[in-house]
Amino acid sequence: MTRTGWWDRQVVPRLVDLSLGGDEVGRLRTRACEGLTGRVLEIGFGSGLNVAHYPETVTSVSAVEPSDVAWRRAGQRIAGAGGPPVERAGLDGQHLDLPDDCCDSALSTFTMCTIPDLDAALREVRRVLRPGGRLHFAEHGLSPDPGVVRWQRRLGPLQGAVFGGCHLDRPIAEHVAAAGFVQGPLERFYAPGPRPLSYLYLGWATAG
């Protein structure tokens, strides 16, 4: 998830904060956070847009976020939320500097689209989750509709260039299963907005 170019370092974190900070997405964040407990690993922490949605059962958050711009913007949200303590625990979800079985839950929202090696990152999440710990996620990805998929692939290069390597057509549930998670309840649906950008996977999966 390392950001290298000026656009990715300086502009993308601000675009993501603006485009994913609305009320509609906030409701999805609330649903994704339901059931989180104990020490939570959050990959792609960004500017802290999930902080206001953590349930009271969360005791601490280990945040993985590569962008210094996003992390600075998160500071005010963390301070104002009055929630659990949040520490920056790493820069790269593909290589977590955390021991095995150290987290009770994990959270990913609108992050799996941009991680270069998503399978490696999910294996790392599974490694640091205790047995039975849950990965909660709300992610956009591959649509089941062929016409929409064609547009996802047409728009993919532009989306990736503007939004820091974002992929529109990743089959999120398949990646989660390939990492060894057992899928729990999973909703798949179109959120409001252009269909190529808005097919969502919302649910949780359990680490074996």
Backbone torsions as a table, in degrees:
resi	resn	phi	psi	omega
1	MET	NA	14.0	-176.7
2	THR	-67.0	132.5	178.1
3	ARG	-97.4	130.9	-172.9
4	THR	-114.0	-49.9	-175.6
5	GLY	-79.6	163.5	-179.5
6	TRP	-58.8	-44.6	-178.9
7	TRP	-58.0	-48.2	-178.4
8	ASP	-65.8	-36.2	-178.0
9	ARG	-75.2	-43.0	-169.6
10	GLN	-102.6	-34.8	-172.6
11	VAL	-96.2	-46.8	-175.2
12	VAL	-56.0	-45.3	179.5
13	PRO	-58.9	-34.3	179.2
14	ARG	-74.1	-39.7	176.5
15	LEU	-61.9	-43.7	-179.6
16	VAL	-64.2	-42.9	179.0
17	ASP	-59.3	-41.5	-178.9
18	LEU	-72.8	-46.1	-172.4
19	SER	-77.6	-23.8	-176.9
20	LEU	-112.7	19.6	-177.7
21	GLY	-104.9	7.3	-175.8
22	GLY	-81.2	174.8	-176.3
23	ASP	-66.0	-39.2	-178.6
24	GLU	-62.0	-47.0	177.9
25	VAL	-67.5	-34.1	177.5
26	GLY	-59.2	-37.8	177.8
27	ARG	-66.4	-36.1	176.0
28	LEU	-66.9	-38.0	177.7
29	ARG	-62.6	-42.4	178.4
30	THR	-59.4	-44.1	-179.2
31	ARG	-67.1	-38.9	179.3
32	ALA	-65.9	-32.0	-177.2
33	CYS	-82.4	-14.9	-178.7
34	GLU	-59.8	127.4	178.2
35	GLY	94.3	-5.2	174.8
36	LEU	-64.8	140.3	-178.6
37	THR	-140.8	155.5	170.5
38	GLY	63.1	-144.1	177.6
39	ARG	-77.2	124.0	-175.6
40	VAL	-111.4	130.2	168.7
41	LEU	-92.0	121.8	175.4
42	GLU	-115.8	115.5	176.8
43	ILE	-93.3	140.1	-175.3
44	GLY	68.4	49.1	-175.9
45	PHE	-61.2	-31.5	177.3
46	GLY	62.6	-137.6	-178.1
47	SER	-94.3	20.9	174.1
48	GLY	79.4	27.5	-177.1
49	LEU	-68.5	-16.5	177.8
50	ASN	-88.5	-12.3	-171.8
51	VAL	-55.1	-42.1	-177.3
52	ALA	-71.3	-8.0	-174.5
53	HIS	-109.0	-0.3	178.5
54	TYR	-66.1	135.0	174.0
55	PRO	-74.1	166.0	-177.7
56	GLU	-66.5	-15.6	-179.9
57	THR	-76.3	-8.0	176.3
58	VAL	-81.7	126.9	-178.3
59	THR	-101.3	-26.9	176.6
60	SER	-162.3	160.4	-178.3
61	VAL	-131.3	126.7	171.4
62	SER	-100.8	109.0	-171.3
63	ALA	-98.6	129.6	175.6
64	VAL	-109.3	116.2	-176.0
65	GLU	-151.9	120.9	-177.3
66	PRO	-78.5	-21.5	-171.1
67	SER	-92.0	120.8	174.9
68	ASP	-66.9	-34.3	177.6
69	VAL	-61.6	-48.3	179.4
70	ALA	-63.3	-41.5	-178.7
71	TRP	-63.3	-40.5	176.8
72	ARG	-63.7	-41.3	179.6
73	ARG	-66.6	-27.6	178.9
74	ALA	-71.6	-23.5	-173.4
75	GLY	-55.0	-44.3	-179.1
76	GLN	-67.1	-39.3	178.3
77	ARG	-64.4	-42.5	179.8
78	ILE	-62.8	-45.2	-178.2
79	ALA	-65.5	-36.0	-175.1
80	GLY	-84.6	-13.8	-173.8
81	ALA	-78.9	-26.8	-177.0
82	GLY	63.8	27.0	-177.2
83	GLY	-100.5	-153.5	-177.3
84	PRO	-69.2	158.2	176.1
85	PRO	-64.6	143.2	180.0
86	VAL	-123.9	126.4	175.3
87	GLU	-117.9	146.1	174.3
88	ARG	-82.9	111.4	-170.1
89	ALA	-103.4	3.1	179.3
90	GLY	164.4	170.9	-177.9
91	LEU	-111.2	-17.7	-169.5
92	ASP	-135.6	113.7	179.9
93	GLY	-66.6	-16.4	179.0
94	GLN	-77.7	-17.2	-177.6
95	HIS	-142.5	88.7	-176.4
96	LEU	-88.1	128.9	177.6
97	ASP	-90.7	60.6	-178.4
98	LEU	-136.4	148.9	-179.5
99	PRO	-74.3	163.5	176.5
100	ASP	-60.4	145.9	168.7
101	ASP	57.9	33.4	-174.5
102	CYS	-98.4	-10.6	-176.4
103	CYS	-118.1	148.9	-179.5
104	ASP	-89.8	-30.7	-178.1
105	SER	-145.8	163.3	174.2
106	ALA	-138.3	154.4	-175.7
107	LEU	-139.4	135.6	174.2
108	SER	-141.6	122.0	176.9
109	THR	-129.5	118.9	176.7
110	PHE	54.4	43.0	-177.0
111	THR	-123.4	-37.1	-174.1
112	MET	-62.6	-18.8	179.8
113	CYS	-70.5	-23.8	-171.3
114	THR	-108.6	-13.1	-178.1
115	ILE	-70.2	124.1	-176.5
116	PRO	-55.5	-49.4	178.3
117	ASP	-113.2	85.1	-175.5
118	LEU	-63.3	-38.7	-178.5
119	ASP	-62.7	-40.3	177.4
120	ALA	-63.5	-41.4	179.9
121	ALA	-64.5	-41.4	-179.7
122	LEU	-68.4	-34.5	175.1
123	ARG	-64.9	-36.9	177.1
124	GLU	-66.8	-41.6	176.9
125	VAL	-59.7	-45.5	179.8
126	ARG	-62.3	-38.0	-179.4
127	ARG	-62.1	-41.9	-174.4
128	VAL	-85.7	-12.3	175.2
129	LEU	-78.8	140.5	173.4
130	ARG	-67.5	155.1	175.6
131	PRO	-55.4	130.1	-177.0
132	GLY	88.7	-7.9	176.6
133	GLY	-67.9	155.3	-172.9
134	ARG	-114.9	137.7	169.6
135	LEU	-96.6	118.0	177.2
136	HIS	-100.4	140.8	-177.8
137	PHE	-151.6	148.8	167.7
138	ALA	-135.1	112.0	-171.3
139	GLU	-140.4	146.6	170.6
140	HIS	-93.3	153.5	-177.0
141	GLY	-173.6	-156.4	-172.1
142	LEU	-61.8	127.4	176.7
143	SER	-80.1	153.8	174.0
144	PRO	-82.4	-6.0	-173.8
145	ASP	-96.4	119.1	-175.1
146	PRO	-55.6	-38.6	179.7
147	GLY	-64.4	-39.2	177.9
148	VAL	-69.2	-40.4	178.9
149	VAL	-59.0	-40.2	178.5
150	ARG	-59.1	-41.4	178.5
151	TRP	-71.1	-35.8	176.2
152	GLN	-58.7	-40.2	-177.7
153	ARG	-77.9	-31.0	174.1
154	ARG	-66.7	-42.2	-176.2
155	LEU	-83.2	-11.9	-174.1
156	GLY	-53.7	-48.5	-179.4
157	PRO	-60.6	-41.0	178.5
158	LEU	-66.8	-44.7	178.8
159	GLN	-58.6	-44.0	-179.6
160	GLY	-64.2	-38.8	-179.1
161	ALA	-69.2	-38.9	-176.1
162	VAL	-80.8	-37.2	-172.4
163	PHE	-113.7	45.1	167.2
164	GLY	61.5	39.2	177.8
165	GLY	89.2	15.0	-179.3
166	CYS	-62.7	132.9	175.3
167	HIS	-103.9	132.6	179.2
168	LEU	-86.9	-17.7	-166.2
169	ASP	-120.4	33.3	176.0
170	ARG	-84.4	131.0	176.6
171	PRO	-80.4	88.1	-168.2
172	ILE	-56.8	-47.3	-176.9
173	ALA	-61.7	-36.2	178.6
174	GLU	-66.3	-40.2	177.8
175	HIS	-64.1	-42.1	179.5
176	VAL	-61.9	-44.8	179.8
177	ALA	-65.3	-38.7	-178.5
178	ALA	-63.9	-24.7	179.0
179	ALA	-82.4	-1.2	176.7
180	GLY	97.6	10.6	176.4
181	PHE	-82.7	150.8	174.4
182	VAL	-101.5	116.5	-173.3
183	GLN	-69.0	130.8	171.0
184	GLY	-94.4	-151.8	177.9
185	PRO	-56.2	134.4	-178.6
186	LEU	-139.6	126.1	174.4
187	GLU	-106.8	139.6	175.7
188	ARG	-127.9	128.1	-174.7
189	PHE	-166.8	164.7	173.3
190	TYR	-91.3	126.1	170.5
191	ALA	-82.9	166.0	175.5
192	PRO	-57.8	141.3	179.4
193	GLY	125.7	178.2	179.8
194	PRO	-58.3	130.8	-173.6
195	ARG	-59.8	-38.2	179.8
196	PRO	-61.6	-22.0	-177.1
197	LEU	-102.5	-7.3	-163.7
198	SER	-125.5	15.2	174.9
199	TYR	-80.0	121.8	-169.1
200	LEU	-115.1	149.6	170.5
201	TYR	-117.5	119.4	-177.3
202	LEU	-131.1	120.4	-179.6
203	GLY	172.7	-158.2	176.5
204	TRP	-147.1	159.4	179.0
205	ALA	-140.2	153.3	-173.2
206	THR	-106.6	138.5	175.2
207	ALA	-78.8	133.0	-179.7
208	GLY	-76.3	NA	NA
